[in-house]
């Protein structure tokens, strides 16, 4: 099956560069990318369930709250 996709010139340049580095064709890289995308996001019901769950959970605190340095005295 043939599929046409339009991309920006910069994305095309990056794709060509990656394909050359990997020794693959553009088509092979695109097929692999689509396959990975579908395996990760193909189950829409599960993706929706996880998104809803994450929206309900408070985000983790990745760092400590810094003090207001204007209040500090030397």
Residue pairs with C-beta under 8 A, 6 or more apart in sequence:
5 30
7 15
15 26
15 29
15 30
16 26
18 29
19 25
19 26
19 28
19 29
22 29
24 32
41 47
